[in-house]
Amino acid sequence: ALERLGTAIAPESLIQLPLEPFKQEKNCVSGCIQATDHFGNGITNIPATAVSGESWSVIVGNQEIPSASTYCDRPDGEPVALIGSHGWVELAIAQGNAQAAFRLNPGDPIQVVLKGGQ
């Protein structure tokens, strides 16, 4: 029974996070950090579909971070951008903590640079 899952809450008590939607242009996608996970990976509001079929990298601050398919595609301690398991562009540090390294907070701007089809 649903009641066994927990106490019901009033729908009007839910709040909407004040995050701007991502914006897609010809050669870039602008978005923001929507959350960080318990590993310190920065999860953006940019969906995988925005970069699908493209070669791309992420700009955070003044650093360009290359995209890869998996965390281990980069040496330990190196930054990497990838599509996370939930289907969003993520910023990570291989065997590290991107939140600490880049001081990531919800709402921080992120830019994806599209470099053409793969």
Backbone as a chain_set.jsonl record, in Angstrom:
{"seq": "ALERLGTAIAPESLIQLPLEPFKQEKNCVSGCIQATDHFGNGITNIPATAVSGESWSVIVGNQEIPSASTYCDRPDGEPVALIGSHGWVELAIAQGNAQAAFRLNPGDPIQVVLKGGQ", "coords": {"N": [[0.84, -1.193, 0.0], [0.433, 2.288, -0.665], [0.526, 3.949, 1.574], [2.351, 2.753, 3.224], [4.783, 3.569, 2.312], [5.434, 6.029, 3.33], [4.757, 9.209, 4.978], [2.122, 11.171, 3.771], [2.435, 14.175, 1.831], [1.511, 17.594, 1.386], [0.768, 18.677, -1.853], [0.967, 21.423, -2.464], [3.009, 22.237, -0.829], [5.368, 21.728, -2.079], [8.272, 23.02, -3.708], [9.535, 24.956, -6.448], [12.667, 24.829, -7.895], [14.767, 27.635, -8.478], [15.98, 27.592, -11.22], [17.302, 28.482, -14.335], [16.184, 27.46, -17.593], [18.052, 25.34, -19.895], [19.828, 26.66, -22.746], [19.991, 26.36, -26.177], [22.193, 26.981, -28.792], [23.723, 27.532, -32.021], [26.5, 26.604, -31.91], [26.907, 26.116, -29.251], [25.784, 25.238, -25.94], [24.123, 26.569, -23.294], [23.848, 26.309, -19.825], [23.269, 25.254, -16.454], [24.539, 24.219, -13.225], [22.584, 21.826, -11.721], [22.556, 20.189, -9.557], [24.678, 18.444, -7.199], [26.123, 15.253, -6.855], [26.658, 12.588, -4.403], [29.27, 11.872, -4.888], [30.477, 14.149, -5.656], [30.168, 14.963, -8.248], [29.193, 17.284, -10.715], [26.039, 17.849, -11.755], [24.422, 18.87, -14.571], [21.815, 20.95, -16.046], [21.589, 20.283, -18.649], [20.467, 18.267, -21.153], [21.319, 14.973, -22.423], [20.498, 14.76, -25.069], [21.025, 17.231, -26.168], [23.681, 17.227, -26.878], [24.069, 15.013, -28.351], [25.541, 13.039, -30.846], [27.518, 14.835, -31.376], [30.835, 16.233, -31.13], [32.163, 17.447, -28.173], [32.839, 19.772, -25.472], [33.133, 21.017, -22.101], [32.851, 24.211, -20.658], [33.903, 25.587, -17.746], [34.185, 28.104, -15.492], [37.236, 29.372, -16.387], [38.21, 27.201, -17.683], [38.505, 24.601, -20.073], [36.964, 21.543, -20.449], [37.384, 18.318, -21.571], [35.087, 16.086, -23.243], [34.068, 12.712, -22.56], [33.416, 9.167, -22.699], [33.329, 7.62, -20.401], [34.165, 7.784, -16.867], [36.699, 6.718, -16.408], [38.036, 7.219, -18.734], [39.764, 9.275, -18.549], [42.826, 10.263, -16.95], [43.413, 9.586, -13.439], [42.423, 12.151, -11.232], [42.101, 14.052, -13.185], [39.932, 16.388, -14.865], [36.714, 15.641, -16.314], [34.083, 15.59, -18.687], [30.891, 14.236, -19.169], [28.102, 12.121, -20.128], [25.889, 11.469, -17.678], [24.453, 8.754, -15.706], [21.79, 9.392, -15.43], [21.141, 10.785, -17.658], [21.978, 13.427, -18.078], [24.315, 16.066, -18.855], [27.366, 15.857, -17.201], [29.851, 17.05, -14.941], [32.93, 16.018, -13.843], [35.623, 14.749, -11.776], [38.07, 12.483, -12.445], [38.232, 9.875, -10.26], [37.985, 11.742, -8.215], [36.727, 14.854, -6.817], [34.598, 16.945, -8.23], [32.944, 18.989, -7.333], [34.286, 20.085, -5.14], [36.723, 20.778, -6.386], [36.011, 22.659, -8.354], [34.383, 24.311, -6.987], [31.526, 24.028, -7.148], [28.117, 24.969, -7.296], [24.532, 24.764, -7.053], [22.932, 26.337, -9.757], [25.181, 27.596, -10.776], [26.75, 28.796, -13.733], [27.223, 26.936, -16.767], [28.826, 26.05, -19.756], [28.508, 24.347, -22.787], [30.517, 23.52, -25.45], [30.02, 22.924, -28.767], [31.505, 20.954, -31.23], [31.03, 20.001, -33.745], [29.887, 17.157, -35.731], [30.605, 13.752, -34.768]], "CA": [[0.0, 0.0, 0.0], [1.188, 3.539, -0.722], [0.683, 4.496, 2.925], [3.526, 2.125, 3.854], [5.982, 4.228, 1.804], [5.748, 7.215, 4.129], [3.688, 10.151, 5.276], [1.707, 12.002, 2.638], [2.704, 15.607, 1.942], [0.617, 18.422, 0.585], [1.423, 19.105, -3.097], [1.254, 22.864, -2.439], [4.22, 22.489, -0.047], [6.526, 21.54, -2.952], [8.794, 24.264, -4.267], [10.24, 24.884, -7.717], [13.993, 25.421, -7.81], [14.873, 28.781, -9.405], [17.02, 27.372, -12.222], [16.943, 28.83, -15.707], [16.305, 26.319, -18.518], [19.219, 25.4, -20.77], [19.6, 27.352, -24.016], [20.807, 25.777, -27.236], [22.497, 27.808, -29.945], [24.348, 26.74, -33.081], [27.741, 25.935, -31.513], [27.058, 25.976, -27.809], [24.604, 25.046, -25.106], [24.325, 27.2, -21.988], [23.007, 25.752, -18.778], [23.794, 25.479, -15.106], [24.584, 23.079, -12.313], [21.307, 21.675, -11.028], [22.808, 19.467, -8.307], [25.894, 17.637, -7.134], [25.828, 13.983, -6.207], [27.494, 12.29, -3.231], [30.656, 11.727, -5.326], [30.981, 15.476, -6.001], [29.969, 15.235, -9.667], [28.259, 18.363, -10.982], [25.015, 17.444, -12.716], [23.88, 20.083, -15.188], [20.452, 20.87, -16.576], [21.727, 20.087, -20.094], [20.201, 16.853, -21.432], [22.179, 14.274, -23.379], [20.028, 15.011, -26.436], [21.587, 18.496, -26.65], [25.042, 16.998, -27.363], [24.07, 13.743, -29.067], [26.107, 13.06, -32.19], [28.477, 15.946, -31.476], [32.05, 16.278, -30.33], [31.869, 18.578, -27.303], [33.574, 19.964, -24.226], [32.439, 21.892, -21.158], [33.597, 25.34, -20.115], [33.534, 25.972, -16.389], [35.168, 29.135, -15.168], [38.044, 29.628, -17.587], [38.817, 25.93, -18.063], [37.773, 23.749, -21.002], [37.06, 20.162, -20.003], [36.984, 17.449, -22.681], [34.083, 15.066, -22.982], [34.484, 11.321, -22.677], [32.302, 8.235, -22.508], [33.314, 7.126, -19.019], [35.063, 8.452, -15.928], [38.06, 6.19, -16.507], [38.672, 7.637, -19.988], [40.728, 10.319, -18.19], [43.683, 9.851, -15.834], [42.966, 9.971, -12.099], [42.668, 13.539, -10.858], [41.83, 14.939, -14.326], [38.509, 16.647, -15.077], [36.067, 14.994, -17.445], [32.663, 15.858, -18.889], [30.276, 13.053, -19.74], [26.675, 11.962, -19.907], [25.704, 10.642, -16.498], [23.478, 7.665, -15.792], [20.426, 9.931, -15.469], [20.906, 11.424, -18.941], [22.37, 14.842, -18.07], [25.746, 16.352, -18.935], [27.972, 15.938, -15.873], [31.232, 17.478, -14.795], [33.507, 15.161, -12.817], [37.071, 14.577, -11.687], [38.325, 11.044, -12.367], [38.637, 9.487, -8.904], [38.08, 12.949, -7.404], [35.511, 15.564, -6.447], [34.474, 18.161, -9.046], [32.319, 20.047, -6.538], [35.351, 20.733, -4.368], [37.744, 21.33, -7.28], [35.494, 23.812, -9.089], [33.466, 25.028, -6.087], [30.247, 23.997, -7.846], [26.888, 25.171, -6.542], [23.362, 24.845, -7.918], [22.754, 27.626, -10.423], [26.419, 28.053, -11.419], [26.656, 28.64, -15.186], [28.039, 25.943, -17.478], [28.657, 26.178, -21.207], [28.986, 23.232, -23.594], [30.941, 23.944, -26.775], [29.822, 21.867, -29.756], [32.594, 21.045, -32.207], [30.655, 19.306, -34.976], [29.577, 15.731, -35.636], [31.722, 12.855, -34.473]], "C": [[0.882, 1.252, 0.0], [1.44, 4.126, 0.664], [1.917, 3.928, 3.628], [4.828, 2.787, 3.405], [6.364, 5.457, 2.614], [4.53, 8.078, 4.335], [3.387, 10.999, 4.052], [2.07, 13.458, 2.902], [1.743, 16.362, 1.036], [1.342, 18.884, -0.673], [1.778, 20.594, -3.102], [2.487, 23.199, -1.592], [5.496, 22.309, -0.881], [6.968, 22.876, -3.521], [9.516, 23.978, -5.578], [11.608, 25.534, -7.537], [14.124, 26.535, -8.846], [16.016, 28.632, -10.411], [16.491, 27.746, -13.602], [17.033, 27.585, -16.581], [17.569, 26.463, -19.373], [18.824, 26.091, -22.07], [20.545, 26.78, -25.057], [20.943, 26.755, -28.387], [23.241, 26.94, -30.944], [25.563, 25.948, -32.581], [27.943, 25.817, -30.015], [25.703, 25.764, -27.141], [24.947, 25.656, -23.751], [23.347, 26.598, -20.997], [23.601, 26.067, -17.432], [23.869, 24.16, -14.351], [23.218, 23.001, -11.643], [21.479, 20.954, -9.693], [24.202, 18.871, -8.345], [25.528, 16.345, -6.414], [26.802, 13.718, -5.061], [28.953, 12.009, -3.594], [31.294, 13.082, -5.633], [30.888, 15.785, -7.483], [28.932, 16.341, -9.827], [27.298, 17.959, -12.081], [24.368, 18.709, -13.262], [22.417, 19.885, -15.572], [20.456, 20.71, -18.095], [21.523, 18.604, -20.397], [21.162, 16.276, -22.473], [21.781, 14.57, -24.814], [20.616, 16.291, -27.018], [22.988, 18.324, -27.228], [25.163, 15.715, -28.186], [24.604, 13.903, -30.488], [27.137, 14.142, -32.415], [29.763, 15.613, -30.727], [31.89, 17.532, -29.48], [32.808, 18.621, -26.105], [32.768, 20.924, -23.362], [33.383, 22.998, -20.719], [33.041, 25.627, -18.73], [34.61, 26.926, -15.905], [35.927, 29.472, -16.438], [38.733, 28.356, -18.082], [37.91, 25.151, -19.018], [38.039, 22.294, -20.637], [36.547, 19.243, -21.11], [35.911, 16.452, -22.268], [34.689, 13.685, -23.194], [33.257, 10.45, -22.464], [32.177, 7.752, -21.072], [34.3, 7.909, -18.167], [36.508, 7.99, -16.117], [38.718, 6.473, -17.858], [39.711, 8.731, -19.752], [41.58, 9.804, -17.036], [43.11, 10.32, -14.494], [43.356, 11.41, -11.797], [42.381, 14.539, -11.968], [40.327, 15.171, -14.475], [37.999, 15.971, -16.342], [34.601, 15.424, -17.487], [32.07, 14.635, -19.583], [28.773, 13.089, -19.539], [26.517, 10.997, -18.74], [24.593, 9.618, -16.68], [22.033, 8.15, -15.831], [20.154, 10.737, -16.735], [21.205, 12.908, -19.016], [23.872, 14.958, -18.269], [26.253, 16.525, -17.506], [29.404, 16.41, -15.975], [31.807, 16.696, -13.621], [35.026, 15.303, -12.807], [37.283, 13.074, -11.561], [38.917, 10.716, -10.999], [38.799, 10.708, -7.981], [36.716, 13.577, -7.196], [35.435, 16.891, -7.205], [33.85, 19.307, -8.254], [33.377, 20.808, -5.748], [36.355, 21.43, -5.282], [37.28, 22.616, -7.953], [34.548, 24.673, -8.254], [32.075, 25.152, -6.713], [29.076, 24.149, -6.885], [25.714, 25.179, -7.51], [23.187, 26.266, -8.467], [24.004, 28.157, -11.093], [26.342, 27.81, -12.927], [27.658, 27.633, -15.746], [27.785, 26.161, -18.968], [29.262, 24.943, -21.865], [29.305, 23.785, -24.978], [30.811, 22.749, -27.709], [30.839, 22.043, -30.874], [32.298, 20.317, -33.491], [30.454, 17.83, -34.741], [30.813, 14.886, -35.427], [32.03, 11.964, -35.652]], "O": [[1.955, 1.26, 0.602], [2.482, 4.743, 0.888], [2.463, 4.562, 4.531], [5.867, 2.596, 4.038], [7.52, 5.88, 2.578], [3.421, 7.734, 3.926], [4.297, 11.485, 3.381], [2.022, 13.924, 4.04], [1.235, 15.825, 0.052], [2.437, 19.436, -0.572], [2.79, 20.982, -3.686], [2.964, 24.333, -1.633], [6.581, 22.692, -0.443], [6.146, 23.754, -3.785], [10.044, 22.885, -5.782], [11.696, 26.671, -7.075], [13.644, 26.394, -9.971], [16.922, 29.464, -10.444], [15.381, 27.374, -13.981], [17.882, 26.73, -16.332], [18.088, 27.565, -19.551], [17.654, 26.111, -22.45], [21.756, 26.723, -24.843], [19.956, 27.288, -28.895], [23.376, 25.734, -30.736], [25.642, 24.741, -32.809], [29.028, 25.459, -29.557], [24.647, 26.066, -27.696], [25.95, 25.293, -23.137], [22.169, 26.407, -21.299], [24.35, 27.032, -17.281], [23.338, 23.137, -14.782], [22.745, 23.98, -11.067], [20.643, 21.092, -8.799], [24.83, 18.802, -9.402], [24.724, 16.346, -5.482], [27.675, 14.54, -4.785], [29.795, 11.916, -2.701], [32.504, 13.166, -5.845], [31.468, 16.77, -7.941], [27.905, 16.332, -9.148], [27.71, 17.748, -13.222], [23.831, 19.519, -12.506], [21.863, 18.793, -15.437], [19.448, 20.969, -18.753], [22.311, 17.769, -19.953], [21.734, 17.001, -23.286], [22.641, 14.624, -25.693], [20.698, 16.428, -28.239], [23.447, 19.176, -27.988], [26.248, 15.379, -28.66], [24.177, 14.785, -31.232], [27.585, 14.343, -33.544], [29.762, 14.803, -29.8], [31.519, 18.582, -30.004], [33.476, 17.641, -25.775], [31.833, 21.565, -23.84], [34.559, 22.759, -20.444], [31.847, 25.88, -18.57], [35.797, 26.598, -15.909], [35.323, 29.82, -17.453], [39.721, 28.425, -18.813], [36.703, 25.053, -18.8], [39.188, 21.867, -20.529], [35.401, 19.374, -21.54], [35.834, 16.031, -21.114], [35.68, 13.518, -23.906], [32.19, 10.941, -22.095], [31.076, 7.504, -20.58], [35.165, 8.611, -18.69], [37.436, 8.79, -15.997], [39.834, 6.018, -18.107], [40.461, 9.075, -20.665], [41.113, 8.998, -16.231], [42.409, 11.33, -14.429], [44.479, 11.832, -12.073], [42.412, 15.746, -11.731], [39.534, 14.26, -14.24], [38.74, 15.757, -17.302], [33.964, 15.598, -16.448], [32.688, 14.067, -20.484], [28.241, 13.973, -18.867], [26.958, 9.849, -18.806], [23.885, 9.623, -17.686], [21.141, 7.397, -16.224], [19.075, 11.309, -16.887], [20.733, 13.585, -19.93], [24.622, 14.056, -17.897], [25.654, 17.243, -16.705], [30.078, 16.189, -16.982], [31.241, 16.706, -12.528], [35.622, 15.896, -13.706], [36.727, 12.451, -10.656], [39.977, 11.224, -10.633], [39.641, 10.708, -7.083], [35.684, 12.93, -7.371], [36.129, 17.847, -6.86], [34.187, 20.469, -8.478], [33.358, 22.038, -5.7], [36.791, 22.544, -4.992], [38.06, 23.556, -8.108], [33.982, 25.646, -8.751], [31.518, 26.247, -6.796], [29.044, 23.546, -5.812], [25.876, 25.561, -8.669], [23.283, 27.251, -7.736], [23.917, 29.08, -11.903], [25.917, 26.738, -13.358], [28.782, 27.504, -15.259], [26.656, 26.424, -19.381], [30.382, 24.541, -21.547], [28.469, 24.437, -25.603], [31.409, 21.698, -27.479], [31.014, 23.142, -31.4], [33.214, 20.034, -34.263], [30.805, 17.305, -33.684], [31.915, 15.243, -35.845], [32.944, 11.143, -35.582]]}, "num_chains": 1, "name": "protein.A"}
